[in-house]
Amino acid sequence: MACDCIALLDAKLVEHNTRIKLPLIITPDLPVLPMIETEQVESGMGKKRAIGLFATYCPFCGDKLSEVQR
Ligand SMILES: [Zn+2]
């Protein structure tokens, strides 16, 4: 992790019962990175489900992120 933005923000957000969403990664080779929330464009039977995207640079300071620890 290149910066402490996520941890610092989590500490400030705790009073609002909120924290930055980090995905649950079950593949050991993949790093834990902040998730960019997406939404499904079309819903209904047979439509593909929305996929998640991950930020590889800190969305707050711009540093490259290798992994986020919580
Ligand atoms: Zn940062």
N, CA, C, O and the ligand as a Tripos MOL2 file, in Angstrom:
@<TRIPOS>MOLECULE
protein
  281   279    71     0     0
PROTEIN
NO_CHARGES

@<TRIPOS>ATOM
      1 N           0.8400   -1.1880    0.0000 N.3       1 MET1
      2 CA          0.0000    0.0000    0.0000 C.3       1 MET1
      3 C           0.8730    1.2340    0.0000 C.2       1 MET1
      4 O           1.7880    1.3530    0.8140 O.2       1 MET1
      5 N           0.5950    2.1560   -0.9110 N.am      2 ALA2
      6 CA          1.4530    3.3250   -1.0840 C.3       2 ALA2
      7 C           1.0600    4.4800   -0.1860 C.2       2 ALA2
      8 O           1.8750    5.3720    0.0490 O.2       2 ALA2
      9 N          -0.1480    4.4950    0.3200 N.am      3 CYS3
     10 CA         -0.6190    5.6200    1.1260 C.3       3 CYS3
     11 C          -1.5200    5.0940    2.2300 C.2       3 CYS3
     12 O          -1.8540    3.9100    2.2720 O.2       3 CYS3
     13 N          -1.9090    6.0000    3.1290 N.am      4 ASP4
     14 CA         -2.7780    5.6160    4.2390 C.3       4 ASP4
     15 C          -4.1850    6.1850    4.0880 C.2       4 ASP4
     16 O          -4.9470    6.2090    5.0550 O.2       4 ASP4
     17 N          -4.5380    6.6420    2.8930 N.am      5 CYS5
     18 CA         -5.8310    7.3130    2.7080 C.3       5 CYS5
     19 C          -7.0050    6.4520    3.1510 C.2       5 CYS5
     20 O          -7.9070    6.9340    3.8370 O.2       5 CYS5
     21 N          -6.9980    5.1770    2.7600 N.am      6 ILE6
     22 CA         -8.1440    4.3240    3.0810 C.3       6 ILE6
     23 C          -8.2700    4.1770    4.6020 C.2       6 ILE6
     24 O          -9.3650    4.2980    5.1520 O.2       6 ILE6
     25 N          -7.1640    3.9220    5.2650 N.am      7 ALA7
     26 CA         -7.2070    3.7540    6.7230 C.3       7 ALA7
     27 C          -7.6050    5.0520    7.4110 C.2       7 ALA7
     28 O          -8.3790    5.0360    8.3680 O.2       7 ALA7
     29 N          -7.0720    6.1950    6.9220 N.am      8 LEU8
     30 CA         -7.4060    7.4850    7.5300 C.3       8 LEU8
     31 C          -8.8890    7.8100    7.3260 C.2       8 LEU8
     32 O          -9.5580    8.2910    8.2400 O.2       8 LEU8
     33 N          -9.3900    7.5430    6.1220 N.am      9 LEU9
     34 CA        -10.8100    7.8030    5.8570 C.3       9 LEU9
     35 C         -11.7010    6.8680    6.6630 C.2       9 LEU9
     36 O         -12.7240    7.2890    7.2030 O.2       9 LEU9
     37 N         -11.3100    5.5960    6.7440 N.am     10 ASP10
     38 CA        -12.0950    4.6510    7.5450 C.3      10 ASP10
     39 C         -12.2070    5.1490    8.9870 C.2      10 ASP10
     40 O         -13.2690    5.0440    9.6000 O.2      10 ASP10
     41 N         -11.1180    5.6870    9.5250 N.am     11 ALA11
     42 CA        -11.1310    6.1800   10.9020 C.3      11 ALA11
     43 C         -12.1020    7.3480   11.0520 C.2      11 ALA11
     44 O         -12.7680    7.4830   12.0790 O.2      11 ALA11
     45 N         -12.1790    8.2030   10.0090 N.am     12 LYS12
     46 CA        -13.1090    9.3430   10.0700 C.3      12 LYS12
     47 C         -14.5480    8.9120    9.8170 C.2      12 LYS12
     48 O         -15.4860    9.4960   10.3600 O.2      12 LYS12
     49 N         -14.7140    7.8830    8.9860 N.am     13 LEU13
     50 CA        -16.0650    7.4450    8.6150 C.3      13 LEU13
     51 C         -16.7430    6.6360    9.7130 C.2      13 LEU13
     52 O         -17.9620    6.4680    9.6990 O.2      13 LEU13
     53 N         -15.9580    6.1360   10.6620 N.am     14 VAL14
     54 CA        -16.5180    5.2380   11.6660 C.3      14 VAL14
     55 C         -17.6390    5.9210   12.4500 C.2      14 VAL14
     56 O         -18.5810    5.2570   12.8820 O.2      14 VAL14
     57 N         -17.5460    7.2450   12.6380 N.am     15 GLU15
     58 CA        -18.6080    7.9380   13.3780 C.3      15 GLU15
     59 C         -19.9160    7.9620   12.5910 C.2      15 GLU15
     60 O         -20.9760    8.2190   13.1610 O.2      15 GLU15
     61 N         -19.8480    7.6970   11.2850 N.am     16 HIS16
     62 CA        -21.0550    7.6150   10.4570 C.3      16 HIS16
     63 C         -21.4460    6.1620   10.1810 C.2      16 HIS16
     64 O         -22.2740    5.8880    9.3120 O.2      16 HIS16
     65 N         -20.8420    5.2390   10.9290 N.am     17 ASN17
     66 CA        -21.1080    3.8100   10.7390 C.3      17 ASN17
     67 C         -20.8400    3.3960    9.2920 C.2      17 ASN17
     68 O         -21.6090    2.6410    8.6970 O.2      17 ASN17
     69 N         -19.7480    3.8960    8.7450 N.am     18 THR18
     70 CA        -19.4330    3.7100    7.3290 C.3      18 THR18
     71 C         -17.9540    3.3570    7.2000 C.2      18 THR18
     72 O         -17.1360    3.7620    8.0260 O.2      18 THR18
     73 N         -17.6170    2.5960    6.1550 N.am     19 ARG19
     74 CA        -16.2260    2.3920    5.8050 C.3      19 ARG19
     75 C         -16.1240    2.1640    4.3070 C.2      19 ARG19
     76 O         -17.1180    1.8490    3.6530 O.2      19 ARG19
     77 N         -14.9180    2.3230    3.7620 N.am     20 ILE20
     78 CA        -14.6640    2.1170    2.3430 C.3      20 ILE20
     79 C         -14.9030    0.6450    2.0290 C.2      20 ILE20
     80 O         -14.4660   -0.2370    2.7690 O.2      20 ILE20
     81 N         -15.5960    0.3900    0.9320 N.am     21 LYS21
     82 CA        -15.9070   -0.9890    0.5740 C.3      21 LYS21
     83 C         -14.6960   -1.6560   -0.0610 C.2      21 LYS21
     84 O         -14.1730   -1.1920   -1.0750 O.2      21 LYS21
     85 N         -14.2650   -2.7360    0.5430 N.am     22 LEU22
     86 CA        -13.2040   -3.5570   -0.0360 C.3      22 LEU22
     87 C         -13.8180   -4.9100   -0.3650 C.2      22 LEU22
     88 O         -14.5710   -5.4610    0.4390 O.2      22 LEU22
     89 N         -13.5060   -5.4440   -1.5280 N.am     23 PRO23
     90 CA        -14.1240   -6.7080   -1.9180 C.3      23 PRO23
     91 C         -13.5430   -7.8810   -1.1530 C.2      23 PRO23
     92 O         -12.4120   -7.8270   -0.6690 O.2      23 PRO23
     93 N         -14.3150   -8.9200   -1.0520 N.am     24 LEU24
     94 CA        -13.8270  -10.1800   -0.5030 C.3      24 LEU24
     95 C         -13.1900  -10.9550   -1.6530 C.2      24 LEU24
     96 O         -13.8920  -11.4080   -2.5570 O.2      24 LEU24
     97 N         -11.8870  -11.1070   -1.6250 N.am     25 ILE25
     98 CA        -11.1640  -11.7930   -2.6970 C.3      25 ILE25
     99 C         -10.8710  -13.2120   -2.2310 C.2      25 ILE25
    100 O         -10.2350  -13.4200   -1.1970 O.2      25 ILE25
    101 N         -11.3350  -14.1700   -2.9930 N.am     26 ILE26
    102 CA        -11.0910  -15.5530   -2.5830 C.3      26 ILE26
    103 C         -10.0000  -16.2150   -3.4160 C.2      26 ILE26
    104 O          -9.6200  -17.3550   -3.1460 O.2      26 ILE26
    105 N          -9.4890  -15.5030   -4.4360 N.am     27 THR27
    106 CA         -8.3700  -16.0190   -5.2140 C.3      27 THR27
    107 C          -7.0880  -15.4820   -4.5910 C.2      27 THR27
    108 O          -6.8860  -14.2680   -4.5830 O.2      27 THR27
    109 N          -6.2160  -16.3390   -4.0700 N.am     28 PRO28
    110 CA         -5.0770  -15.8510   -3.2880 C.3      28 PRO28
    111 C          -4.1160  -14.9580   -4.0680 C.2      28 PRO28
    112 O          -3.4260  -14.1480   -3.4490 O.2      28 PRO28
    113 N          -4.0380  -15.0640   -5.3850 N.am     29 ASP29
    114 CA         -3.0870  -14.2690   -6.1600 C.3      29 ASP29
    115 C          -3.5540  -12.8310   -6.3880 C.2      29 ASP29
    116 O          -2.7550  -11.9720   -6.7620 O.2      29 ASP29
    117 N          -4.8370  -12.5670   -6.1660 N.am     30 LEU30
    118 CA         -5.3480  -11.2330   -6.4620 C.3      30 LEU30
    119 C          -5.1880  -10.3100   -5.2560 C.2      30 LEU30
    120 O          -5.5010  -10.7090   -4.1340 O.2      30 LEU30
    121 N          -4.7060   -9.0830   -5.4670 N.am     31 PRO31
    122 CA         -4.5710   -8.1460   -4.3400 C.3      31 PRO31
    123 C          -5.9280   -7.5790   -3.9370 C.2      31 PRO31
    124 O          -6.8580   -7.5430   -4.7440 O.2      31 PRO31
    125 N          -6.0360   -7.1370   -2.6920 N.am     32 VAL32
    126 CA         -7.2470   -6.4790   -2.2000 C.3      32 VAL32
    127 C          -7.1470   -4.9950   -2.5420 C.2      32 VAL32
    128 O          -6.2620   -4.2960   -2.0490 O.2      32 VAL32
    129 N          -8.0550   -4.5210   -3.3850 N.am     33 LEU33
    130 CA         -8.0620   -3.1270   -3.8260 C.3      33 LEU33
    131 C          -9.4570   -2.5560   -3.6370 C.2      33 LEU33
    132 O         -10.4320   -3.3070   -3.6130 O.2      33 LEU33
    133 N          -9.5700   -1.2220   -3.5000 N.am     34 PRO34
    134 CA        -10.9130   -0.6360   -3.3490 C.3      34 PRO34
    135 C         -11.7680   -0.9390   -4.5660 C.2      34 PRO34
    136 O         -11.2870   -0.9480   -5.6990 O.2      34 PRO34
    137 N         -13.0230   -1.1840   -4.3140 N.am     35 MET35
    138 CA        -13.9380   -1.5630   -5.3800 C.3      35 MET35
    139 C         -14.6450   -0.3240   -5.9260 C.2      35 MET35
    140 O         -15.0870    0.5370   -5.1660 O.2      35 MET35
    141 N         -14.7460   -0.2460   -7.2550 N.am     36 ILE36
    142 CA        -15.5560    0.7830   -7.9020 C.3      36 ILE36
    143 C         -16.9400    0.1920   -8.0910 C.2      36 ILE36
    144 O         -17.1070   -0.8120   -8.7830 O.2      36 ILE36
    145 N         -17.9130    0.8080   -7.4840 N.am     37 GLU37
    146 CA        -19.2680    0.2560   -7.5660 C.3      37 GLU37
    147 C         -19.8260    0.4240   -8.9730 C.2      37 GLU37
    148 O         -19.7070    1.4930   -9.5720 O.2      37 GLU37
    149 N         -20.4200   -0.6130   -9.4850 N.am     38 THR38
    150 CA        -21.0370   -0.5810  -10.8150 C.3      38 THR38
    151 C         -22.5060   -0.9660  -10.6760 C.2      38 THR38
    152 O         -22.9410   -1.4320   -9.6230 O.2      38 THR38
    153 N         -23.2530   -0.7690  -11.7370 N.am     39 GLU39
    154 CA        -24.6300   -1.2270  -11.7230 C.3      39 GLU39
    155 C         -24.9330   -1.9390  -13.0290 C.2      39 GLU39
    156 O         -24.3090   -1.6840  -14.0590 O.2      39 GLU39
    157 N         -25.8790   -2.8140  -12.9640 N.am     40 GLN40
    158 CA        -26.3030   -3.5790  -14.1220 C.3      40 GLN40
    159 C         -27.1380   -2.6690  -15.0220 C.2      40 GLN40
    160 O         -28.0290   -1.9740  -14.5320 O.2      40 GLN40
    161 N         -26.8640   -2.6590  -16.3390 N.am     41 VAL41
    162 CA        -27.5770   -1.7790  -17.2660 C.3      41 VAL41
    163 C         -28.9790   -2.3000  -17.5330 C.2      41 VAL41
    164 O         -29.9550   -1.5630  -17.3910 O.2      41 VAL41
    165 N         -29.0840   -3.5570  -17.9150 N.am     42 GLU42
    166 CA        -30.3810   -4.1500  -18.2060 C.3      42 GLU42
    167 C         -30.6050   -5.3040  -17.2450 C.2      42 GLU42
    168 O         -29.7040   -6.1120  -17.0210 O.2      42 GLU42
    169 N         -31.7740   -5.3850  -16.6900 N.am     43 SER43
    170 CA        -32.0770   -6.4900  -15.7840 C.3      43 SER43
    171 C         -33.0470   -7.4490  -16.4610 C.2      43 SER43
    172 O         -33.6800   -7.1150  -17.4630 O.2      43 SER43
    173 N         -33.1470   -8.6080  -15.9100 N.am     44 GLY44
    174 CA        -34.0950   -9.5760  -16.4420 C.3      44 GLY44
    175 C         -33.4360  -10.8990  -16.7120 C.2      44 GLY44
    176 O         -32.2170  -11.0470  -16.6240 O.2      44 GLY44
    177 N         -34.2650  -11.8500  -17.0390 N.am     45 MET45
    178 CA        -33.7930  -13.2050  -17.3060 C.3      45 MET45
    179 C         -32.7800  -13.2100  -18.4510 C.2      45 MET45
    180 O         -33.0090  -12.5830  -19.4860 O.2      45 MET45
    181 N         -31.6640  -13.9160  -18.2690 N.am     46 GLY46
    182 CA        -30.6900  -14.0910  -19.3340 C.3      46 GLY46
    183 C         -29.7340  -12.9310  -19.5010 C.2      46 GLY46
    184 O         -28.8030  -13.0300  -20.3010 O.2      46 GLY46
    185 N         -29.9240  -11.8080  -18.7660 N.am     47 LYS47
    186 CA        -29.0010  -10.6840  -18.8760 C.3      47 LYS47
    187 C         -27.7780  -10.9630  -18.0170 C.2      47 LYS47
    188 O         -27.8770  -11.5350  -16.9320 O.2      47 LYS47
    189 N         -26.6150  -10.5460  -18.5280 N.am     48 LYS48
    190 CA        -25.3980  -10.7330  -17.7420 C.3      48 LYS48
    191 C         -25.4580   -9.8920  -16.4780 C.2      48 LYS48
    192 O         -26.0150   -8.7950  -16.4730 O.2      48 LYS48
    193 N         -24.8780  -10.4190  -15.4120 N.am     49 ARG49
    194 CA        -24.8260   -9.6830  -14.1540 C.3      49 ARG49
    195 C         -23.6810   -8.6950  -14.2100 C.2      49 ARG49
    196 O         -22.6670   -8.9430  -14.8630 O.2      49 ARG49
    197 N         -23.8430   -7.5770  -13.5250 N.am     50 ALA50
    198 CA        -22.8010   -6.5500  -13.4800 C.3      50 ALA50
    199 C         -21.5320   -7.1320  -12.8610 C.2      50 ALA50
    200 O         -21.6030   -7.9810  -11.9730 O.2      50 ALA50
    201 N         -20.3780   -6.6760  -13.3280 N.am     51 ILE51
    202 CA        -19.1070   -7.0940  -12.7590 C.3      51 ILE51
    203 C         -18.5470   -5.9560  -11.9120 C.2      51 ILE51
    204 O         -18.9760   -4.8110  -12.0500 O.2      51 ILE51
    205 N         -17.6050   -6.2620  -11.0500 N.am     52 GLY52
    206 CA        -16.9670   -5.2460  -10.2170 C.3      52 GLY52
    207 C         -15.6720   -4.7730  -10.8510 C.2      52 GLY52
    208 O         -15.0210   -5.5170  -11.5850 O.2      52 GLY52
    209 N         -15.3040   -3.5380  -10.5680 N.am     53 LEU53
    210 CA        -14.0250   -2.9920  -11.0180 C.3      53 LEU53
    211 C         -13.2210   -2.6020   -9.7860 C.2      53 LEU53
    212 O         -13.7820   -2.3050   -8.7320 O.2      53 LEU53
    213 N         -11.9060   -2.6070   -9.9320 N.am     54 PHE54
    214 CA        -11.0370   -2.2950   -8.8060 C.3      54 PHE54
    215 C         -10.1290   -1.1200   -9.1370 C.2      54 PHE54
    216 O          -9.6050   -1.0220  -10.2470 O.2      54 PHE54
    217 N          -9.9460   -0.2340   -8.1730 N.am     55 ALA55
    218 CA         -9.0750    0.9250   -8.3590 C.3      55 ALA55
    219 C          -7.6270    0.4980   -8.1680 C.2      55 ALA55
    220 O          -7.2850   -0.0420   -7.1160 O.2      55 ALA55
    221 N          -6.7710    0.7240   -9.1570 N.am     56 THR56
    222 CA         -5.3600    0.3890   -9.0340 C.3      56 THR56
    223 C          -4.5370    1.6060   -8.6130 C.2      56 THR56
    224 O          -3.3500    1.4870   -8.3120 O.2      56 THR56
    225 N          -5.1810    2.7820   -8.5950 N.am     57 TYR57
    226 CA         -4.5620    3.9850   -8.0490 C.3      57 TYR57
    227 C          -5.4980    4.5270   -6.9740 C.2      57 TYR57
    228 O          -6.7180    4.4180   -7.0980 O.2      57 TYR57
    229 N          -4.9400    5.0980   -5.9410 N.am     58 CYS58
    230 CA         -5.7550    5.6280   -4.8550 C.3      58 CYS58
    231 C          -6.6950    6.6990   -5.4110 C.2      58 CYS58
    232 O          -6.2350    7.6480   -6.0470 O.2      58 CYS58
    233 N          -7.9950    6.5620   -5.1830 N.am     59 PRO59
    234 CA         -8.9360    7.5670   -5.7060 C.3      59 PRO59
    235 C          -8.8670    8.8960   -4.9560 C.2      59 PRO59
    236 O          -9.5030    9.8690   -5.3640 O.2      59 PRO59
    237 N          -8.1070    8.9470   -3.8730 N.am     60 PHE60
    238 CA         -8.0640   10.1630   -3.0600 C.3      60 PHE60
    239 C          -6.7750   10.9500   -3.2640 C.2      60 PHE60
    240 O          -6.8100   12.1800   -3.2810 O.2      60 PHE60
    241 N          -5.6330   10.2700   -3.4210 N.am     61 CYS61
    242 CA         -4.3640   10.9960   -3.5830 C.3      61 CYS61
    243 C          -3.6470   10.6420   -4.8790 C.2      61 CYS61
    244 O          -2.7030   11.3370   -5.2560 O.2      61 CYS61
    245 N          -4.0580    9.5940   -5.5690 N.am     62 GLY62
    246 CA         -3.4610    9.2660   -6.8560 C.3      62 GLY62
    247 C          -2.2650    8.3360   -6.8000 C.2      62 GLY62
    248 O          -1.7430    7.9620   -7.8500 O.2      62 GLY62
    249 N          -1.8020    7.9420   -5.6030 N.am     63 ASP63
    250 CA         -0.6840    7.0020   -5.5040 C.3      63 ASP63
    251 C          -1.0880    5.6390   -6.0650 C.2      63 ASP63
    252 O          -2.2490    5.2400   -5.9790 O.2      63 ASP63
    253 N          -0.1120    4.9320   -6.6420 N.am     64 LYS64
    254 CA         -0.3740    3.5710   -7.1140 C.3      64 LYS64
    255 C          -0.6170    2.6800   -5.9050 C.2      64 LYS64
    256 O           0.1080    2.7430   -4.9110 O.2      64 LYS64
    257 N          -1.6460    1.8520   -6.0070 N.am     65 LEU65
    258 CA         -1.9750    0.9290   -4.9180 C.3      65 LEU65
    259 C          -1.5240   -0.4700   -5.3120 C.2      65 LEU65
    260 O          -1.8310   -0.9400   -6.4070 O.2      65 LEU65
    261 N          -0.8080   -1.1240   -4.4350 N.am     66 SER66
    262 CA         -0.4860   -2.5230   -4.6660 C.3      66 SER66
    263 C          -1.4670   -3.4120   -3.9130 C.2      66 SER66
    264 O          -1.8770   -4.4560   -4.4210 O.2      66 SER66
    265 N          -1.8360   -3.0110   -2.7300 N.am     67 GLU67
    266 CA         -2.8150   -3.7590   -1.9330 C.3      67 GLU67
    267 C          -3.2330   -2.8950   -0.7600 C.2      67 GLU67
    268 O          -2.4490   -2.0890   -0.2590 O.2      67 GLU67
    269 N          -4.4630   -3.0670   -0.3290 N.am     68 VAL68
    270 CA         -4.9790   -2.3430    0.8250 C.3      68 VAL68
    271 C          -5.1540   -3.3270    1.9680 C.2      68 VAL68
    272 O          -5.7640   -4.3820    1.7950 O.2      68 VAL68
    273 N          -4.6300   -2.9910    3.1180 N.am     69 GLN69
    274 CA         -4.8010   -3.8140    4.3130 C.3      69 GLN69
    275 C          -5.8670   -3.2030    5.1860 C.2      69 GLN69
    276 O          -5.9700   -1.9810    5.2950 O.2      69 GLN69
    277 N          -6.6520   -4.0430    5.8020 N.am     70 ARG70
    278 CA         -7.6080   -3.5160    6.7890 C.3      70 ARG70
    279 C          -7.3500   -4.2030    8.1020 C.2      70 ARG70
    280 O          -8.0310   -3.9250    9.0890 O.2      70 ARG70
    281 ZN         -4.0860    7.7420   -1.1600 Zn       71 ZN71
@<TRIPOS>BOND
     1     1     2 1
     2     2     3 1
     3     3     4 2
     4     3     5 am
     5     5     6 1
     6     6     7 1
     7     7     8 2
     8     7     9 am
     9     9    10 1
    10    10    11 1
    11    11    12 2
    12    11    13 am
    13    13    14 1
    14    14    15 1
    15    15    16 2
    16    15    17 am
    17    17    18 1
    18    18    19 1
    19    19    20 2
    20    19    21 am
    21    21    22 1
    22    22    23 1
    23    23    24 2
    24    23    25 am
    25    25    26 1
    26    26    27 1
    27    27    28 2
    28    27    29 am
    29    29    30 1
    30    30    31 1
    31    31    32 2
    32    31    33 am
    33    33    34 1
    34    34    35 1
    35    35    36 2
    36    35    37 am
    37    37    38 1
    38    38    39 1
    39    39    40 2
    40    39    41 am
    41    41    42 1
    42    42    43 1
    43    43    44 2
    44    43    45 am
    45    45    46 1
    46    46    47 1
    47    47    48 2
    48    47    49 am
    49    49    50 1
    50    50    51 1
    51    51    52 2
    52    51    53 am
    53    53    54 1
    54    54    55 1
    55    55    56 2
    56    55    57 am
    57    57    58 1
    58    58    59 1
    59    59    60 2
    60    59    61 am
    61    61    62 1
    62    62    63 1
    63    63    64 2
    64    63    65 am
    65    65    66 1
    66    66    67 1
    67    67    68 2
    68    67    69 am
    69    69    70 1
    70    70    71 1
    71    71    72 2
    72    71    73 am
    73    73    74 1
    74    74    75 1
    75    75    76 2
    76    75    77 am
    77    77    78 1
    78    78    79 1
    79    79    80 2
    80    79    81 am
    81    81    82 1
    82    82    83 1
    83    83    84 2
    84    83    85 am
    85    85    86 1
    86    86    87 1
    87    87    88 2
    88    87    89 am
    89    89    90 1
    90    90    91 1
    91    91    92 2
    92    91    93 am
    93    93    94 1
    94    94    95 1
    95    95    96 2
    96    95    97 am
    97    97    98 1
    98    98    99 1
    99    99   100 2
   100    99   101 am
   101   101   102 1
   102   102   103 1
   103   103   104 2
   104   103   105 am
   105   105   106 1
   106   106   107 1
   107   107   108 2
   108   107   109 am
   109   109   110 1
   110   110   111 1
   111   111   112 2
   112   111   113 am
   113   113   114 1
   114   114   115 1
   115   115   116 2
   116   115   117 am
   117   117   118 1
   118   118   119 1
   119   119   120 2
   120   119   121 am
   121   121   122 1
   122   122   123 1
   123   123   124 2
   124   123   125 am
   125   125   126 1
   126   126   127 1
   127   127   128 2
   128   127   129 am
   129   129   130 1
   130   130   131 1
   131   131   132 2
   132   131   133 am
   133   133   134 1
   134   134   135 1
   135   135   136 2
   136   135   137 am
   137   137   138 1
   138   138   139 1
   139   139   140 2
   140   139   141 am
   141   141   142 1
   142   142   143 1
   143   143   144 2
   144   143   145 am
   145   145   146 1
   146   146   147 1
   147   147   148 2
   148   147   149 am
   149   149   150 1
   150   150   151 1
   151   151   152 2
   152   151   153 am
   153   153   154 1
   154   154   155 1
   155   155   156 2
   156   155   157 am
   157   157   158 1
   158   158   159 1
   159   159   160 2
   160   159   161 am
   161   161   162 1
   162   162   163 1
   163   163   164 2
   164   163   165 am
   165   165   166 1
   166   166   167 1
   167   167   168 2
   168   167   169 am
   169   169   170 1
   170   170   171 1
   171   171   172 2
   172   171   173 am
   173   173   174 1
   174   174   175 1
   175   175   176 2
   176   175   177 am
   177   177   178 1
   178   178   179 1
   179   179   180 2
   180   179   181 am
   181   181   182 1
   182   182   183 1
   183   183   184 2
   184   183   185 am
   185   185   186 1
   186   186   187 1
   187   187   188 2
   188   187   189 am
   189   189   190 1
   190   190   191 1
   191   191   192 2
   192   191   193 am
   193   193   194 1
   194   194   195 1
   195   195   196 2
   196   195   197 am
   197   197   198 1
   198   198   199 1
   199   199   200 2
   200   199   201 am
   201   201   202 1
   202   202   203 1
   203   203   204 2
   204   203   205 am
   205   205   206 1
   206   206   207 1
   207   207   208 2
   208   207   209 am
   209   209   210 1
   210   210   211 1
   211   211   212 2
   212   211   213 am
   213   213   214 1
   214   214   215 1
   215   215   216 2
   216   215   217 am
   217   217   218 1
   218   218   219 1
   219   219   220 2
   220   219   221 am
   221   221   222 1
   222   222   223 1
   223   223   224 2
   224   223   225 am
   225   225   226 1
   226   226   227 1
   227   227   228 2
   228   227   229 am
   229   229   230 1
   230   230   231 1
   231   231   232 2
   232   231   233 am
   233   233   234 1
   234   234   235 1
   235   235   236 2
   236   235   237 am
   237   237   238 1
   238   238   239 1
   239   239   240 2
   240   239   241 am
   241   241   242 1
   242   242   243 1
   243   243   244 2
   244   243   245 am
   245   245   246 1
   246   246   247 1
   247   247   248 2
   248   247   249 am
   249   249   250 1
   250   250   251 1
   251   251   252 2
   252   251   253 am
   253   253   254 1
   254   254   255 1
   255   255   256 2
   256   255   257 am
   257   257   258 1
   258   258   259 1
   259   259   260 2
   260   259   261 am
   261   261   262 1
   262   262   263 1
   263   263   264 2
   264   263   265 am
   265   265   266 1
   266   266   267 1
   267   267   268 2
   268   267   269 am
   269   269   270 1
   270   270   271 1
   271   271   272 2
   272   271   273 am
   273   273   274 1
   274   274   275 1
   275   275   276 2
   276   275   277 am
   277   277   278 1
   278   278   279 1
   279   279   280 2
@<TRIPOS>SUBSTRUCTURE
     1 MET1         2 RESIDUE 1 A MET
     2 ALA2         6 RESIDUE 1 A ALA
     3 CYS3        10 RESIDUE 1 A CYS
     4 ASP4        14 RESIDUE 1 A ASP
     5 CYS5        18 RESIDUE 1 A CYS
     6 ILE6        22 RESIDUE 1 A ILE
     7 ALA7        26 RESIDUE 1 A ALA
     8 LEU8        30 RESIDUE 1 A LEU
     9 LEU9        34 RESIDUE 1 A LEU
    10 ASP10       38 RESIDUE 1 A ASP
    11 ALA11       42 RESIDUE 1 A ALA
    12 LYS12       46 RESIDUE 1 A LYS
    13 LEU13       50 RESIDUE 1 A LEU
    14 VAL14       54 RESIDUE 1 A VAL
    15 GLU15       58 RESIDUE 1 A GLU
    16 HIS16       62 RESIDUE 1 A HIS
    17 ASN17       66 RESIDUE 1 A ASN
    18 THR18       70 RESIDUE 1 A THR
    19 ARG19       74 RESIDUE 1 A ARG
    20 ILE20       78 RESIDUE 1 A ILE
    21 LYS21       82 RESIDUE 1 A LYS
    22 LEU22       86 RESIDUE 1 A LEU
    23 PRO23       90 RESIDUE 1 A PRO
    24 LEU24       94 RESIDUE 1 A LEU
    25 ILE25       98 RESIDUE 1 A ILE
    26 ILE26      102 RESIDUE 1 A ILE
    27 THR27      106 RESIDUE 1 A THR
    28 PRO28      110 RESIDUE 1 A PRO
    29 ASP29      114 RESIDUE 1 A ASP
    30 LEU30      118 RESIDUE 1 A LEU
    31 PRO31      122 RESIDUE 1 A PRO
    32 VAL32      126 RESIDUE 1 A VAL
    33 LEU33      130 RESIDUE 1 A LEU
    34 PRO34      134 RESIDUE 1 A PRO
    35 MET35      138 RESIDUE 1 A MET
    36 ILE36      142 RESIDUE 1 A ILE
    37 GLU37      146 RESIDUE 1 A GLU
    38 THR38      150 RESIDUE 1 A THR
    39 GLU39      154 RESIDUE 1 A GLU
    40 GLN40      158 RESIDUE 1 A GLN
    41 VAL41      162 RESIDUE 1 A VAL
    42 GLU42      166 RESIDUE 1 A GLU
    43 SER43      170 RESIDUE 1 A SER
    44 GLY44      174 RESIDUE 1 A GLY
    45 MET45      178 RESIDUE 1 A MET
    46 GLY46      182 RESIDUE 1 A GLY
    47 LYS47      186 RESIDUE 1 A LYS
    48 LYS48      190 RESIDUE 1 A LYS
    49 ARG49      194 RESIDUE 1 A ARG
    50 ALA50      198 RESIDUE 1 A ALA
    51 ILE51      202 RESIDUE 1 A ILE
    52 GLY52      206 RESIDUE 1 A GLY
    53 LEU53      210 RESIDUE 1 A LEU
    54 PHE54      214 RESIDUE 1 A PHE
    55 ALA55      218 RESIDUE 1 A ALA
    56 THR56      222 RESIDUE 1 A THR
    57 TYR57      226 RESIDUE 1 A TYR
    58 CYS58      230 RESIDUE 1 A CYS
    59 PRO59      234 RESIDUE 1 A PRO
    60 PHE60      238 RESIDUE 1 A PHE
    61 CYS61      242 RESIDUE 1 A CYS
    62 GLY62      246 RESIDUE 1 A GLY
    63 ASP63      250 RESIDUE 1 A ASP
    64 LYS64      254 RESIDUE 1 A LYS
    65 LEU65      258 RESIDUE 1 A LEU
    66 SER66      262 RESIDUE 1 A SER
    67 GLU67      266 RESIDUE 1 A GLU
    68 VAL68      270 RESIDUE 1 A VAL
    69 GLN69      274 RESIDUE 1 A GLN
    70 ARG70      278 RESIDUE 1 A ARG
    71 ZN71       281 GROUP 0 **** ****
